[in-house]
Every structure is written in C-alpha cells, then in structure tokens.
Amino acid sequence: MTISMSERAIQAVKQGLPYSEFEELRVRLGVSAAALAAVVGVSERTLARRKKEGRFKPDESDRLHRIVRLYRRTVEVIGEDAAAQWLTTPKRFLSGKSPLEFADTEIGAYEIDQALGRLEHGVFA
C-alpha cells in the first residue's frame, strides 16, 4: 500500500513538525521569529519552549503546515524569487494587511489561496 503525500503530511502534523521547519520557513520569508510565531498562533515564550524541545504540538503543527502550504503555493504561482515579497507586502485588497498576516486563520489562508488562483489565471492583479 502506498502512502499519499496528504497522508504523510497528516502523520507529520500529528507527530508534531520539527522546529527546523519553522526556522526554514522564517528564513525563506525573511521575517522575524516573532512575526511568524504570531501568524502560527504561538507566543514567543511557547516558541522558545518548542525550540528547546525541537518539535511543535499537533495543533501548532497544523497551523504551521498551513503557512508552509501557502508559501509553496505562492512559489508555484509567482516563483521563488517573488514569493516572500508578495506574502509579506501589505495589499489593498486585504485592507492593508500582508497575505501572511491575513493567513493567520484557515479562512484567511483560503482567501489568499483564492487570490493566488486568480493571479495564476490572469484574472486578478
């Protein structure tokens, strides 16, 4: 039996994503640990504990995975060179928030994914 990518992602989230996943995403986005922690919904104090433990809890991992998935989608649509800037720059269509800030909830991340779909098809600029 072959395990799908989705099943692997679910298993990883349930086991808790490694802290290195957070750090790699933070570097790729060019944001502070505090800024990314806020989007993931983790206090700076909790982040320090997770760094020491080396792993996030499943609920935190789920939120971190949401941002990783959104970053990958952005890279897919507009390229790696432009992805971080697009995600971290405030947008008028988001009332002055950046897509990264807007994605701090599942609903917000869905809206960003929809905007990326429009960009991908040339419908939205």
Buried (B, 14 or more C-beta within 10 A) or exposed (E): EEEEEEEEBBEBBEEBBBBEBBEEBBEBBEBEBEBBBBBBBBEEEBBEEBBEEEBBBEEBBBBBBBBBBBBEBBBEBBEEEEBBEBBBEEBEEBEEBBBBBBBBEEEBBEBBBEBBEEBEEEEEE
